[in-house]
């Protein structure tokens, strides 16, 4: 059971350690952190299609199409995505 759990954690970007991919490409700590922040954002905004690039989400977002029909909900959505993007850029 313990080996199975360890195998499942290895499938998630935030469950790996740097270099745990056996030399297949790069797997840095910053990539893992970015994947974890992105996963947290996806949990917070399950109805949104976030894609891989948060800058693209901010660029193509149209008010009134998001999780709420009012300006306050639109601004809250945009602020949540901006904060996640800033966390990734800062690295913490």
Residue, then its C-alpha position, 0 to 999 in steps of 0.5 A: x500500500x505504501x509503495x502504491x501511494x508513493x507511486x501516485x504521488x510521483x504522478x503529481x507535479x507537487x509530489x515529486x522531488x527535483x530530478x525525480x523524473x529519471x533524467x527525462x527533461x527538466x523538473x525543477x523546484x520552480x516548475x513543481x511550485x508553479x504546478x502546485x499553485x496552478x492546481x490550487x487555483x483550479x480547485x478554487x475556480x473549478x468552473x473555469x478553463x484556466x489553461x496552462x498560461x495564467x497571463x493568457x487567462x487574464x488577457x482573454x477574459x471577458x467581463x460577464x463571462x466568468x463565475x458571476x454576472x456582476x462586476x464585483x465577481x469579475x474583479x474577484x476572479x481576476x484578482x485571484x488569478x493575478x495573485x496566483x500568477x504573482x505567487x508563481x513569479x515570486x516563487x513562494 
